[in-house]
Amino acid sequence: MLRTAALVLAALMLTGLTGCTASYVYVRADGRDFAEDQALYQQFETDRMTCQGEGHSSNIPSNAAYHSTGDVGGNARDCMGKKGYTVVQSDVAELKRQDLAAKSRREGTA
């Protein structure tokens, strides 16, 4: 239930009110599931707010800061990427998370 809520919340933040047909969500680049770990979820929320704040300080409208196809130069994605997240289409998010987790385990970084 928490995973679904987190993915829906992340998708809404990414698509904003723009009416795009494709939705995107953040997943951790190490594949850890922040939707099922309260501490990781709180860190995600903190990171998201920090990156959103950086978007505002750059005079980027808040709905554009998380819209993956907007003309924001990837500022929000870059910020979240530096914090260990990647953007994926919501319909393949769980598969991508599992793939990233397996890769992380192989590399011994999980």
Secondary structure, 3 states (H helix, E strand, C coil): CHHHHHHHHHHHHHHCCCCCCCCEEEEECCCCCCCCCHHHHHHHHHHHHHHHHHHHHCCCCHHHHCCCCCCCCCHHHHHHHHCCEEEEEHHHHHHHHHHHHHHHHHHCCC
